[in-house]
Amino acid sequence: MCDLVIPCRDEAPALPPVLAAVPEGFGAIVVDNGSTDGTADVARAHGARVVSEDAPGYGAAVHAGMLAATAEFVAVIDGDGSMDPADLVPMLQLVRDGDADMAVGRRRPVSSSVWPWHARAGTAALAWTIRRGSSVDIHDLAPMRVCRRQALLDLGVEDRRFGYPLELMRRAAAAKWSIREIDVSYRERAKGTKSKVSGSVRGTVRTIHDFAKVMR
């Protein structure tokens, strides 16, 4: 069994197909991070366990999900419909078999419009800083990932906003984790949802600020 944490804020239109695609053996935990569109109700109606986290921020939502999880293995995926939960199956297998401490997805856009060039370039630059300072050969910041729950909590990731994935990868690299990257398809997010990062100037500025704090 693997608990699947899905941090969400106003992702109601995307959740039905995302939850329908959750593979057998994964238990969905939707963390409602201040939604106003009925995300929690939609999640419950489609069989997910719902956890509420009032503190805003991606890291806060993910951490709340980790505390709520009970399975030995945990996975994380965005709730916007841009990635296929089925891709978590081979990731879990790598960790369960001991071939990796953490398996992560490397996004492969299905079209040029899916991932804006500035967001892609920023991610590539941050991944390069991790490769340069460690033996970890990564090219993305683990938008979907699988690892052991207690090992993750023991890393002590502190960021509760958008810097969480970057701090996670830096701490995992410093702890000498074995990290395996798997290519995953990256699609258009569901209609009716909006990116919290690249969907507005404010979101982009806030994310840059959060990343800068982690890099200090």
C-alpha positions in Angstrom: 0.0 0.0 0.0 1.2 3.5 -0.8 -0.5 6.7 0.3 -0.8 9.3 -2.5 -0.8 12.9 -1.3 -2.5 15.4 -3.7 -2.1 19.0 -2.6 -5.0 21.1 -3.9 -6.2 24.6 -4.0 -9.2 25.2 -6.3 -8.7 22.0 -8.3 -12.4 20.8 -8.3 -12.7 20.5 -12.1 -9.5 18.4 -12.4 -10.1 16.0 -9.5 -12.6 13.5 -10.9 -10.4 12.2 -13.7 -7.3 12.4 -11.5 -8.8 10.3 -8.7 -10.4 7.9 -11.3 -6.8 7.2 -12.6 -5.3 6.5 -9.2 -3.8 3.0 -9.5 -4.7 0.0 -7.4 -2.7 -0.1 -4.2 -2.6 3.7 -3.8 -4.8 5.5 -1.3 -5.6 9.1 -2.2 -5.3 11.8 0.4 -6.4 15.2 -1.0 -5.1 18.1 1.1 -7.4 21.0 0.7 -5.3 24.2 1.0 -7.9 26.9 1.3 -10.1 26.1 -1.7 -13.2 28.1 -2.4 -14.6 25.9 -5.3 -15.7 22.8 -3.4 -12.5 20.9 -4.0 -13.0 19.0 -0.7 -16.5 17.9 -1.5 -15.5 16.7 -5.0 -12.6 14.8 -3.5 -14.8 13.0 -0.9 -17.4 12.2 -3.6 -14.8 10.4 -5.6 -13.4 8.3 -2.8 -10.5 10.4 -1.5 -9.7 11.0 2.1 -9.6 14.8 2.7 -7.3 16.7 5.0 -7.6 20.5 5.5 -4.6 22.7 5.8 -5.3 26.4 6.5 -1.7 27.6 6.3 -1.2 28.6 2.6 1.5 27.1 0.5 2.5 24.0 -1.4 4.9 22.8 1.3 2.3 23.3 4.0 -0.2 21.1 2.1 2.4 18.4 1.3 3.6 18.3 4.9 0.0 18.0 6.2 -0.5 15.1 3.8 2.7 13.4 5.0 1.6 13.7 8.7 -1.8 12.3 7.8 -0.4 9.4 5.8 0.0 6.0 7.5 1.5 3.8 4.8 5.2 2.9 4.7 5.5 4.4 1.2 4.1 7.8 0.1 3.7 9.5 -3.3 2.9 13.0 -4.3 1.3 14.3 -7.5 -0.3 17.6 -8.5 -4.1 17.7 -8.6 -4.4 19.7 -11.8 -4.6 16.8 -14.2 -1.3 17.5 -15.9 0.3 14.2 -14.9 -0.9 10.6 -15.0 -1.1 8.8 -11.6 -0.3 5.5 -13.4 3.3 6.7 -13.8 3.7 6.3 -10.1 3.5 2.5 -10.4 7.1 2.0 -11.7 8.3 4.6 -9.3 6.9 2.8 -6.3 8.5 -0.5 -7.6 11.9 1.1 -7.7 11.7 2.3 -4.1 10.0 -0.9 -2.9 12.7 -3.1 -4.5 15.5 -1.0 -3.0 16.7 0.4 -6.3 16.2 4.0 -5.2 15.5 5.9 -2.0 13.3 8.2 -4.0 11.9 7.9 -7.5 10.9 11.1 -9.2 9.2 12.1 -12.5 11.0 14.1 -15.2 8.4 16.1 -17.1 8.2 15.6 -20.8 5.8 18.2 -22.3 3.4 16.7 -24.9 3.4 20.1 -26.7 5.4 23.4 -26.6 2.5 25.3 -25.0 2.2 23.0 -21.9 5.3 24.3 -20.1 6.3 28.0 -20.6 9.9 28.4 -21.6 10.7 30.6 -18.6 9.3 28.1 -16.2 11.2 25.3 -17.9 14.5 27.3 -18.0 14.1 28.1 -14.3 13.6 24.5 -13.4 16.6 23.4 -15.5 18.8 26.0 -13.8 17.8 24.9 -10.3 18.3 21.2 -11.2 21.7 22.1 -12.5 22.7 23.6 -9.2 21.8 20.3 -7.4 23.7 18.2 -10.0 26.8 20.5 -9.6 26.9 20.2 -5.9 26.2 16.4 -5.6 26.2 13.1 -7.4 22.5 13.3 -8.0 21.7 13.3 -11.7 18.3 15.1 -11.9 16.8 17.4 -14.4 13.5 18.3 -12.8 12.3 19.2 -9.2 10.2 16.1 -8.6 6.7 17.3 -9.4 5.7 13.6 -8.8 7.7 11.4 -6.5 7.7 8.3 -4.3 9.7 7.5 -1.2 9.4 6.0 2.3 7.3 8.2 4.5 9.5 8.2 7.6 12.7 8.7 5.7 11.1 11.8 4.1 10.0 13.2 7.5 13.4 12.5 8.9 15.0 14.8 6.2 13.4 17.7 8.1 12.3 19.8 5.1 11.2 23.2 6.6 9.9 25.3 3.7 6.1 25.4 3.6 5.7 27.4 0.4 6.9 26.9 -3.2 10.5 26.3 -2.1 9.5 22.8 -0.7 10.5 20.7 -3.8 13.9 22.5 -4.1 14.7 22.1 -0.4 13.6 18.4 -0.5 15.9 17.7 -3.4 18.8 19.5 -1.8 18.4 17.7 1.5 18.0 14.3 -0.2 21.2 15.0 -2.2 23.0 16.0 1.0 21.8 12.8 2.7 23.3 10.8 -0.1 19.9 9.4 -1.2 19.8 7.3 -4.3 17.4 9.2 -6.6 16.0 7.7 -9.9 14.4 9.8 -12.5 11.6 8.5 -14.8 10.3 10.3 -17.8 6.6 11.2 -17.4 4.2 12.9 -19.9 3.3 16.5 -18.9 -0.1 17.6 -20.3 -2.3 20.7 -20.3 -3.8 21.3 -16.9 -7.5 20.8 -16.6 -9.8 23.5 -17.9 -11.1 25.7 -15.1 -7.9 25.5 -13.1 -5.0 27.9 -12.9 -1.4 27.5 -12.1 -0.4 28.9 -8.7 3.2 29.4 -10.1 3.1 30.5 -13.7 -0.5 31.5 -13.8 0.1 35.1 -12.6 2.9 37.5 -12.2 2.3 37.4 -8.4 2.6 33.7 -8.4 5.9 33.7 -10.3 7.4 36.4 -8.1 6.4 34.6 -5.0 7.9 31.4 -6.3 11.2 33.1 -7.1 11.3 34.5 -3.6 10.6 31.1 -2.0 13.4 29.5 -4.1 15.8 32.2 -3.2 15.2 31.6 0.5 16.0 27.9 0.1 19.2 28.7 -1.9 20.7 30.9 0.8 
